């Protein structure tokens, strides 16, 4: 048994491995995720030997108006399902319940759904998760709910971001439409705000991009791409960078926005899979030379 353990460990990246032996050695990777996600992605990039450069193009923050969320929280027992599309939504939802002194036990009657690693966050708040779709995406949620009996009689609550100062990505609206087509009654409430950040704080990072010093720009959501495009003058600003996207949905939306995507993470349930996809790209390109 000891032998087997040694073997599995040796395949993992050992933190004592010299950086130059790692796949992302010397590669600068721009992380555009909001800061509460950026540190998790950066950690995975560092493990692969890369150099994360932080430039969150969006930020997620507390609501300025809680009316709709509070109304939903005060009537939580009326919903059959609560569907969380992000870790931010989970955190904001339970923090607000706590602020209103609503006991966690009220969600026990609801079925709860979360994507990929977000389920761990949900479990930490209420010790309950009823559905983790096989595919970590809104389409994955719809596919699983469509299989359940009597779904057309159900009421679903979706705590979602309120997008400020950017065009809203179609992710949540499409999820709502798809659920409504199953006959489900959907209530969307804002749980937190997603907004763009001001370009003026990024003169250094934008210069690195223009000079071709950044090897990869890593986008983990459509909103990040939308906001990034407001910060650059034209495609020529970033044409020397390789673009990586976290999963097929962000990729499809980035391409619609005219961005040329070269790396798509197939495992998009965790940032580990994203960093591995970027590492694999460089491993393959270096071996083909």
VEXLUMTOR-799114 format. One record per residue (C-alpha): residue number from 1; chain; x, y, z; residue in one letter. Coordinates in Angstrom, 3 decimals. Example, Ala and Ser with C-alpha at 12.3 -4.5 7.8 and 13.67 -1.06 7.14 Angstrom:
<sites>
+-----+-------+----------+----------+----------+------+
:  nr : kette :       px :       py :       pz : rest :
+-----+-------+----------+----------+----------+------+
:   1 :     A :   12.300 :   -4.500 :    7.800 :    A :
:   2 :     A :   13.670 :   -1.060 :    7.140 :    S :
+-----+-------+----------+----------+----------+------+
</sites>
This chain:
<sites>
+-----+-------+----------+----------+----------+------+
:  nr : kette :       px :       py :       pz : rest :
+-----+-------+----------+----------+----------+------+
:   1 :     A :    0.000 :    0.000 :    0.000 :    X :
:   2 :     A :    2.839 :    2.374 :    0.887 :    X :
:   3 :     A :    4.252 :    1.769 :   -2.597 :    X :
:   4 :     A :    1.003 :    2.688 :   -4.276 :    X :
:   5 :     A :    0.755 :    5.929 :   -2.285 :    X :
:   6 :     A :    4.294 :    6.879 :   -3.241 :    X :
:   7 :     A :    3.454 :    6.267 :   -6.875 :    X :
:   8 :     A :    0.329 :    8.459 :   -6.912 :    X :
:   9 :     A :    2.162 :   11.261 :   -5.159 :    X :
:  10 :     A :    5.055 :   11.181 :   -7.614 :    X :
:  11 :     A :    2.676 :   11.952 :  -10.504 :    X :
:  12 :     A :    1.392 :   15.075 :   -8.797 :    X :
:  13 :     A :    3.399 :   18.276 :   -9.028 :    X :
:  14 :     A :    5.753 :   18.202 :   -6.107 :    X :
:  15 :     A :    6.335 :   21.638 :   -4.619 :    X :
:  16 :     A :   10.052 :   20.838 :   -4.363 :    X :
:  17 :     A :   10.331 :   20.397 :   -8.140 :    X :
:  18 :     A :   12.612 :   23.043 :   -9.686 :    X :
:  19 :     A :   10.539 :   25.711 :  -11.466 :    X :
:  20 :     A :   12.318 :   25.234 :  -14.780 :    X :
:  21 :     A :   11.027 :   21.636 :  -14.919 :    X :
:  22 :     A :    7.404 :   22.811 :  -14.661 :    X :
:  23 :     A :    5.245 :   23.353 :  -17.767 :    X :
:  24 :     A :    4.517 :   27.066 :  -17.199 :    X :
:  25 :     A :    8.074 :   28.053 :  -16.214 :    X :
:  26 :     A :    8.668 :   31.715 :  -17.078 :    X :
:  27 :     A :    5.178 :   32.172 :  -18.545 :    X :
:  28 :     A :    3.284 :   35.298 :  -17.485 :    X :
:  29 :     A :   -0.440 :   34.637 :  -17.247 :    X :
:  30 :     A :   -2.874 :   37.500 :  -16.867 :    X :
:  31 :     A :   -5.721 :   36.631 :  -14.480 :    X :
:  32 :     A :   -8.835 :   38.732 :  -15.159 :    X :
:  33 :     A :  -11.054 :   37.021 :  -12.559 :    X :
:  34 :     A :  -12.468 :   39.103 :   -9.681 :    X :
:  35 :     A :  -10.165 :   39.074 :   -6.678 :    X :
:  36 :     A :  -12.206 :   36.542 :   -4.673 :    X :
:  37 :     A :  -11.574 :   34.020 :   -7.489 :    X :
:  38 :     A :   -8.214 :   35.378 :   -8.686 :    X :
:  39 :     A :   -6.216 :   34.034 :   -5.771 :    X :
:  40 :     A :   -7.558 :   30.497 :   -6.331 :    X :
:  41 :     A :   -6.671 :   30.517 :  -10.029 :    X :
:  42 :     A :   -3.287 :   32.137 :   -9.304 :    X :
:  43 :     A :   -2.424 :   29.373 :   -6.839 :    X :
:  44 :     A :   -3.003 :   26.737 :   -9.528 :    X :
:  45 :     A :   -0.913 :   28.696 :  -12.058 :    X :
:  46 :     A :    1.937 :   28.958 :   -9.528 :    X :
:  47 :     A :    1.776 :   25.179 :   -8.947 :    X :
:  48 :     A :    2.379 :   24.697 :  -12.679 :    X :
:  49 :     A :    5.402 :   27.033 :  -12.510 :    X :
:  50 :     A :    3.680 :   30.080 :  -14.043 :    X :
:  51 :     A :    3.790 :   33.747 :  -13.047 :    X :
:  52 :     A :    0.267 :   35.123 :  -12.473 :    X :
:  53 :     A :   -0.233 :   38.815 :  -13.223 :    X :
:  54 :     A :   -3.421 :   40.050 :  -11.578 :    X :
:  55 :     A :   -5.778 :   42.333 :  -13.458 :    X :
:  56 :     A :   -9.338 :   41.701 :  -12.274 :    X :
:  57 :     A :  -11.509 :   43.299 :  -14.958 :    X :
:  58 :     A :  -14.677 :   42.903 :  -12.898 :    X :
:  59 :     A :  -15.495 :   42.912 :   -9.225 :    X :
:  60 :     A :  -18.274 :   41.293 :   -7.304 :    X :
:  61 :     A :  -19.714 :   43.156 :   -4.355 :    X :
:  62 :     A :  -22.676 :   43.509 :   -2.019 :    X :
:  63 :     A :  -26.029 :   44.788 :   -3.260 :    X :
:  64 :     A :  -27.062 :   48.373 :   -2.663 :    X :
:  65 :     A :  -30.740 :   47.328 :   -2.551 :    X :
:  66 :     A :  -31.838 :   44.119 :   -0.814 :    X :
:  67 :     A :  -35.622 :   44.396 :   -1.294 :    X :
:  68 :     A :  -36.022 :   41.532 :   -3.795 :    X :
:  69 :     A :  -33.555 :   39.204 :   -2.095 :    X :
:  70 :     A :  -35.096 :   39.836 :    1.346 :    X :
:  71 :     A :  -38.611 :   39.148 :    0.037 :    X :
:  72 :     A :  -37.422 :   35.815 :   -1.399 :    X :
:  73 :     A :  -35.551 :   34.912 :    1.811 :    X :
:  74 :     A :  -38.625 :   35.642 :    3.912 :    X :
:  75 :     A :  -40.683 :   33.281 :    1.718 :    X :
:  76 :     A :  -38.015 :   30.658 :    1.138 :    X :
:  77 :     A :  -40.363 :   27.800 :    2.090 :    X :
:  78 :     A :  -42.438 :   28.489 :   -1.032 :    X :
:  79 :     A :  -39.636 :   27.340 :   -3.364 :    X :
:  80 :     A :  -39.013 :   23.710 :   -4.296 :    X :
:  81 :     A :  -35.513 :   24.345 :   -5.634 :    X :
:  82 :     A :  -32.776 :   26.950 :   -5.152 :    X :
:  83 :     A :  -30.276 :   26.967 :   -8.007 :    X :
:  84 :     A :  -26.904 :   28.620 :   -7.440 :    X :
:  85 :     A :  -24.901 :   29.477 :  -10.548 :    X :
:  86 :     A :  -21.817 :   30.767 :   -8.692 :    X :
:  87 :     A :  -19.934 :   30.621 :   -5.421 :    X :
:  88 :     A :  -20.552 :   34.359 :   -4.992 :    X :
:  89 :     A :  -24.290 :   33.727 :   -5.139 :    X :
:  90 :     A :  -24.011 :   31.109 :   -2.390 :    X :
:  91 :     A :  -21.906 :   33.333 :   -0.125 :    X :
:  92 :     A :  -24.100 :   36.418 :   -0.601 :    X :
:  93 :     A :  -27.317 :   34.405 :   -0.074 :    X :
:  94 :     A :  -26.266 :   32.855 :    3.239 :    X :
:  95 :     A :  -24.614 :   36.032 :    4.537 :    X :
:  96 :     A :  -27.905 :   37.860 :    3.986 :    X :
:  97 :     A :  -29.871 :   35.085 :    5.705 :    X :
:  98 :     A :  -27.520 :   35.518 :    8.649 :    X :
:  99 :     A :  -28.000 :   39.331 :    8.636 :    X :
: 100 :     A :  -31.780 :   38.839 :    8.752 :    X :
: 101 :     A :  -31.469 :   36.188 :   11.500 :    X :
: 102 :     A :  -33.259 :   33.629 :    9.321 :    X :
: 103 :     A :  -32.335 :   30.148 :   10.557 :    X :
: 104 :     A :  -30.435 :   27.950 :    8.076 :    X :
: 105 :     A :  -32.968 :   25.181 :    8.777 :    X :
: 106 :     A :  -35.529 :   26.917 :    6.515 :    X :
: 107 :     A :  -33.634 :   25.788 :    3.398 :    X :
: 108 :     A :  -33.798 :   22.144 :    4.462 :    X :
: 109 :     A :  -37.193 :   21.766 :    2.742 :    X :
: 110 :     A :  -35.786 :   23.080 :   -0.564 :    X :
: 111 :     A :  -33.703 :   21.081 :   -3.004 :    X :
: 112 :     A :  -30.354 :   22.819 :   -3.540 :    X :
: 113 :     A :  -28.246 :   22.794 :   -6.688 :    X :
: 114 :     A :  -24.645 :   23.985 :   -7.182 :    X :
: 115 :     A :  -22.013 :   23.637 :   -9.899 :    X :
: 116 :     A :  -18.731 :   21.731 :   -9.524 :    X :
: 117 :     A :  -16.574 :   22.824 :   -6.607 :    X :
: 118 :     A :  -19.238 :   25.361 :   -5.554 :    X :
: 119 :     A :  -20.959 :   22.422 :   -3.860 :    X :
: 120 :     A :  -18.232 :   22.490 :   -1.187 :    X :
: 121 :     A :  -19.137 :   26.091 :   -0.407 :    X :
: 122 :     A :  -22.842 :   25.203 :   -0.211 :    X :
: 123 :     A :  -22.108 :   22.307 :    2.146 :    X :
: 124 :     A :  -20.057 :   24.577 :    4.401 :    X :
: 125 :     A :  -23.036 :   26.946 :    4.822 :    X :
: 126 :     A :  -25.966 :   24.547 :    5.192 :    X :
: 127 :     A :  -24.587 :   21.001 :    5.069 :    X :
: 128 :     A :  -26.863 :   20.141 :    2.159 :    X :
: 129 :     A :  -26.604 :   19.815 :   -1.603 :    X :
: 130 :     A :  -29.106 :   17.801 :   -3.650 :    X :
: 131 :     A :  -27.802 :   18.181 :   -7.178 :    X :
: 132 :     A :  -24.332 :   18.673 :   -8.649 :    X :
: 133 :     A :  -24.842 :   18.403 :  -12.421 :    X :
: 134 :     A :  -22.451 :   16.123 :  -14.321 :    X :
: 135 :     A :  -21.670 :   19.047 :  -16.616 :    X :
: 136 :     A :  -20.638 :   22.121 :  -14.592 :    X :
: 137 :     A :  -22.770 :   24.590 :  -16.526 :    X :
: 138 :     A :  -26.290 :   26.043 :  -16.740 :    X :
: 139 :     A :  -26.999 :   23.587 :  -19.586 :    X :
: 140 :     A :  -25.943 :   20.809 :  -17.203 :    X :
: 141 :     A :  -28.490 :   22.029 :  -14.638 :    X :
: 142 :     A :  -31.294 :   22.037 :  -17.222 :    X :
: 143 :     A :  -30.364 :   18.539 :  -18.490 :    X :
: 144 :     A :  -30.550 :   17.064 :  -14.959 :    X :
: 145 :     A :  -33.769 :   18.840 :  -13.939 :    X :
: 146 :     A :  -35.455 :   17.757 :  -17.184 :    X :
: 147 :     A :  -35.051 :   14.115 :  -16.053 :    X :
: 148 :     A :  -36.930 :   14.643 :  -12.778 :    X :
: 149 :     A :  -40.643 :   13.819 :  -12.484 :    X :
: 150 :     A :  -43.214 :   16.598 :  -11.921 :    X :
: 151 :     A :  -40.665 :   19.382 :  -12.520 :    X :
: 152 :     A :  -43.309 :   21.383 :  -14.414 :    X :
: 153 :     A :  -45.143 :   21.888 :  -11.101 :    X :
: 154 :     A :  -42.071 :   23.192 :   -9.293 :    X :
: 155 :     A :  -41.000 :   26.677 :   -8.218 :    X :
: 156 :     A :  -37.342 :   27.549 :   -8.598 :    X :
: 157 :     A :  -35.369 :   30.429 :   -7.079 :    X :
: 158 :     A :  -32.196 :   31.644 :   -8.811 :    X :
: 159 :     A :  -30.011 :   34.048 :   -6.784 :    X :
: 160 :     A :  -28.034 :   35.735 :   -9.578 :    X :
: 161 :     A :  -25.679 :   38.662 :  -10.095 :    X :
: 162 :     A :  -27.019 :   42.107 :  -10.924 :    X :
: 163 :     A :  -24.740 :   43.263 :  -13.741 :    X :
: 164 :     A :  -23.879 :   46.968 :  -13.560 :    X :
: 165 :     A :  -22.147 :   49.037 :  -16.247 :    X :
: 166 :     A :  -21.623 :   46.074 :  -18.634 :    X :
: 167 :     A :  -23.874 :   44.262 :  -21.094 :    X :
: 168 :     A :  -25.297 :   41.290 :  -19.182 :    X :
: 169 :     A :  -23.864 :   37.969 :  -20.426 :    X :
: 170 :     A :  -26.643 :   35.664 :  -21.656 :    X :
: 171 :     A :  -25.774 :   32.886 :  -19.177 :    X :
: 172 :     A :  -28.502 :   33.483 :  -16.550 :    X :
: 173 :     A :  -31.201 :   34.711 :  -18.992 :    X :
: 174 :     A :  -30.694 :   31.549 :  -21.109 :    X :
: 175 :     A :  -30.886 :   29.346 :  -18.012 :    X :
: 176 :     A :  -34.193 :   30.982 :  -17.029 :    X :
: 177 :     A :  -35.659 :   30.579 :  -20.540 :    X :
: 178 :     A :  -34.611 :   26.897 :  -20.678 :    X :
: 179 :     A :  -36.167 :   26.197 :  -17.262 :    X :
: 180 :     A :  -39.375 :   28.002 :  -18.226 :    X :
: 181 :     A :  -39.587 :   25.802 :  -21.325 :    X :
: 182 :     A :  -39.731 :   22.816 :  -18.964 :    X :
: 183 :     A :  -42.819 :   24.485 :  -17.424 :    X :
: 184 :     A :  -40.964 :   25.510 :  -14.263 :    X :
: 185 :     A :  -41.928 :   28.732 :  -12.470 :    X :
: 186 :     A :  -38.674 :   30.678 :  -12.098 :    X :
: 187 :     A :  -37.970 :   33.599 :   -9.768 :    X :
: 188 :     A :  -34.681 :   35.418 :  -10.300 :    X :
: 189 :     A :  -33.422 :   37.670 :   -7.521 :    X :
: 190 :     A :  -30.235 :   39.749 :   -7.394 :    X :
: 191 :     A :  -27.868 :   38.365 :   -4.741 :    X :
: 192 :     A :  -24.742 :   40.447 :   -5.478 :    X :
: 193 :     A :  -23.411 :   42.960 :   -7.991 :    X :
: 194 :     A :  -20.971 :   42.306 :  -10.829 :    X :
: 195 :     A :  -19.432 :   45.473 :  -12.221 :    X :
: 196 :     A :  -16.509 :   46.543 :  -14.371 :    X :
: 197 :     A :  -13.368 :   48.052 :  -12.846 :    X :
: 198 :     A :  -11.838 :   51.324 :  -13.921 :    X :
: 199 :     A :   -9.135 :   51.055 :  -16.605 :    X :
: 200 :     A :   -7.119 :   53.838 :  -14.958 :    X :
: 201 :     A :   -5.749 :   51.470 :  -12.294 :    X :
: 202 :     A :   -4.156 :   49.172 :  -14.897 :    X :
: 203 :     A :   -1.695 :   51.294 :  -16.885 :    X :
: 204 :     A :    1.221 :   48.939 :  -16.025 :    X :
: 205 :     A :   -0.639 :   45.715 :  -16.863 :    X :
: 206 :     A :   -2.059 :   47.126 :  -20.121 :    X :
: 207 :     A :    1.478 :   48.170 :  -21.138 :    X :
: 208 :     A :    2.746 :   44.632 :  -20.492 :    X :
: 209 :     A :   -0.027 :   43.303 :  -22.753 :    X :
: 210 :     A :    0.750 :   45.783 :  -25.552 :    X :
: 211 :     A :    4.461 :   44.973 :  -25.361 :    X :
: 212 :     A :    3.767 :   41.256 :  -25.744 :    X :
: 213 :     A :    5.260 :   40.482 :  -22.317 :    X :
: 214 :     A :    2.087 :   38.680 :  -21.204 :    X :
: 215 :     A :    2.034 :   35.128 :  -22.628 :    X :
: 216 :     A :   -1.566 :   34.179 :  -21.816 :    X :
: 217 :     A :   -4.761 :   36.025 :  -20.906 :    X :
: 218 :     A :   -6.964 :   33.702 :  -18.831 :    X :
: 219 :     A :  -10.687 :   34.513 :  -18.851 :    X :
: 220 :     A :  -12.930 :   32.635 :  -16.445 :    X :
: 221 :     A :  -16.255 :   34.310 :  -17.352 :    X :
: 222 :     A :  -17.945 :   36.244 :  -20.140 :    X :
: 223 :     A :  -18.252 :   39.389 :  -17.981 :    X :
: 224 :     A :  -14.440 :   39.443 :  -17.624 :    X :
: 225 :     A :  -14.090 :   39.397 :  -21.424 :    X :
: 226 :     A :  -16.729 :   42.140 :  -21.851 :    X :
: 227 :     A :  -14.954 :   44.390 :  -19.373 :    X :
: 228 :     A :  -11.455 :   43.623 :  -20.720 :    X :
: 229 :     A :  -12.545 :   44.723 :  -24.196 :    X :
: 230 :     A :  -13.545 :   48.138 :  -22.814 :    X :
: 231 :     A :  -10.000 :   48.529 :  -21.427 :    X :
: 232 :     A :   -8.089 :   47.958 :  -24.681 :    X :
: 233 :     A :   -8.169 :   50.174 :  -27.772 :    X :
: 234 :     A :   -8.270 :   47.376 :  -30.336 :    X :
: 235 :     A :   -7.354 :   43.761 :  -30.996 :    X :
: 236 :     A :   -3.802 :   44.838 :  -31.907 :    X :
: 237 :     A :   -3.275 :   45.661 :  -28.208 :    X :
: 238 :     A :   -3.447 :   41.992 :  -27.244 :    X :
: 239 :     A :   -2.818 :   40.097 :  -30.486 :    X :
: 240 :     A :    0.515 :   38.724 :  -29.217 :    X :
: 241 :     A :   -1.178 :   37.033 :  -26.237 :    X :
: 242 :     A :   -2.595 :   33.522 :  -26.266 :    X :
: 243 :     A :   -6.194 :   33.561 :  -25.037 :    X :
: 244 :     A :   -7.414 :   30.859 :  -22.640 :    X :
: 245 :     A :  -11.050 :   30.393 :  -21.552 :    X :
: 246 :     A :  -12.565 :   28.422 :  -18.692 :    X :
: 247 :     A :  -14.990 :   26.065 :  -20.431 :    X :
: 248 :     A :  -16.976 :   26.057 :  -23.693 :    X :
: 249 :     A :  -19.548 :   28.713 :  -22.741 :    X :
: 250 :     A :  -17.062 :   31.478 :  -21.952 :    X :
: 251 :     A :  -15.178 :   30.394 :  -25.100 :    X :
: 252 :     A :  -18.268 :   30.659 :  -27.327 :    X :
: 253 :     A :  -19.129 :   34.094 :  -25.907 :    X :
: 254 :     A :  -15.531 :   35.344 :  -26.247 :    X :
: 255 :     A :  -15.493 :   34.245 :  -29.900 :    X :
: 256 :     A :  -18.818 :   36.030 :  -30.485 :    X :
: 257 :     A :  -17.121 :   39.152 :  -29.136 :    X :
: 258 :     A :  -14.334 :   38.717 :  -31.694 :    X :
: 259 :     A :  -11.678 :   37.242 :  -29.409 :    X :
: 260 :     A :   -9.475 :   34.503 :  -30.870 :    X :
: 261 :     A :   -9.420 :   31.698 :  -28.242 :    X :
: 262 :     A :   -6.609 :   29.097 :  -28.380 :    X :
: 263 :     A :   -6.998 :   27.239 :  -25.072 :    X :
: 264 :     A :  -10.283 :   25.847 :  -23.732 :    X :
: 265 :     A :  -10.373 :   24.056 :  -20.371 :    X :
: 266 :     A :  -12.281 :   20.793 :  -20.790 :    X :
: 267 :     A :  -12.476 :   20.244 :  -17.034 :    X :
: 268 :     A :  -14.254 :   23.392 :  -15.938 :    X :
: 269 :     A :  -15.439 :   22.239 :  -12.522 :    X :
: 270 :     A :  -12.300 :   23.668 :  -10.873 :    X :
: 271 :     A :   -9.482 :   26.127 :  -11.515 :    X :
: 272 :     A :   -7.044 :   23.233 :  -11.267 :    X :
: 273 :     A :   -8.423 :   21.988 :  -14.597 :    X :
: 274 :     A :   -8.004 :   25.477 :  -16.106 :    X :
: 275 :     A :   -4.333 :   25.745 :  -15.086 :    X :
: 276 :     A :   -3.745 :   22.195 :  -16.361 :    X :
: 277 :     A :   -5.237 :   23.079 :  -19.770 :    X :
: 278 :     A :   -2.896 :   26.083 :  -20.065 :    X :
: 279 :     A :    0.069 :   23.916 :  -18.995 :    X :
: 280 :     A :   -0.894 :   21.200 :  -21.491 :    X :
: 281 :     A :   -0.978 :   23.752 :  -24.323 :    X :
: 282 :     A :    2.638 :   24.724 :  -23.666 :    X :
: 283 :     A :    3.753 :   21.120 :  -23.123 :    X :
: 284 :     A :    2.304 :   20.196 :  -26.526 :    X :
: 285 :     A :    3.709 :   23.250 :  -28.333 :    X :
: 286 :     A :    7.186 :   22.722 :  -26.879 :    X :
: 287 :     A :    7.177 :   19.016 :  -27.792 :    X :
: 288 :     A :    6.085 :   19.750 :  -31.373 :    X :
: 289 :     A :    9.052 :   22.108 :  -31.969 :    X :
+-----+-------+----------+----------+----------+------+
</sites>
